[in-house]
Amino acid sequence: MSEESKGRGRRAVTRRRRKPPRRRRALTIAAWTAAGVVLLGGGGLGWFYFKLNGNLHSVDIDQALGKDRPPNVDNGSMDILVLGSDSREGANREYGADDGGSARSDTAMIIHLYEGHKQASVVSIPRDTMLPRPACPIGKGKNSAPRQRAQFNEAFTIGGAACAVKTVEAMSGIRMDHYIEVDFTGFKNIIDNLGGVELTTTKPIKDYGSHLDLPAGSHKLNGEQSLGLVRTRKSVGDGGDLGRIQLQQAFIKALIKQVKGVGVFDSPKKLYGLADSATKAITTDKALGDVKSLASFAQGLQGISGENMHMITVPVTQDPLDKDRVALLPKDSKMVWDALLADQPIPAAATEHSNGDKSTAGSIVQ
């Protein structure tokens, strides 16, 4: 970790409260869907403990990364790295050829829950952000070599969850308390078990890349259509990933609003369908790797709605060496990290000069 990152990580250390795997389109929205649907279910998961517990997969991030991490802090906040996995194994083969079992992440999100867990900031990291990548554990006691210039989403390909977490922590100076990951098929199943997502599009969307064809107006999207929407890029906004991030963020808010309003947790049958599909879909850090821990974690998320989630893209500009990539704006991104480290709102000045959050794509979904 760089000295600058270590410096950003030095906040008052007391007691943050913690619990003791080529079409690159498996989006982080899927993982937040799993969090928003399953975890908001709270104690209902306990009814199906043994079945659901067997569905879960976890990764021991703490063991993989050891002590070379930002400090653990107690100011009442919590930080979660939410990531999408796009392995082409199994049912995911319909989205492209399997390239030897490797997987990539698309767009990552840092979810910062403020003290009291009634407000949240969501910071999206574009998959094609060029930045330094630290040495990462890659299994069998070996580490990958550090690189001064690497694309962000390659960290997951090189070293899986642990390398993605380590790269985010080196970039931000913020220790990730938890990790959540989900894949294509899991995303679709969650939406279908929810009964679809109701939203309005303000203009037609016809995107050949994502196979989505929607007229303007009100819709109830099934899982396949929802996946198509969050994969849509070329036909909205600036036609790039920065616009697609805004489309994803708008979809998240529509989804969370519906989850809180449809009363799925009053129906044991519907709750079980959602919980079963989502626990099969997600991979978590070890601390969330059992139903009891998920249920406890869920209770801290129940107060969050789309209206009190502030969503931004980490401040970026066109990469000076590659016009098809982006690079962090150092001073502006530091404002974001400093605000989260202090458990404060992200200042508007942090995104004034960023190429992110400027697209009109987010206004298409309501």
PyMOL commands that set and color helices and strands:
alter all, ss='L'
color gray80, all
select helices_A, chain A and resi 3-8+28-55+61-65+90-95+154-172+184-194+223-231+241-261+264-266+268-281+286-288+291-299+306-308+330-341+348-351+361-364
alter helices_A, ss='H'
color red, helices_A
select strands_A, chain A and resi 57-59+78-85+108-113+120-125+129-133+137-139+142-143+147-151+178-183+197-201+205-207+212-214+217-221+283-285+309-313+316-319+322-328
alter strands_A, ss='S'
color yellow, strands_A
deselect
rebuild
show_as cartoon
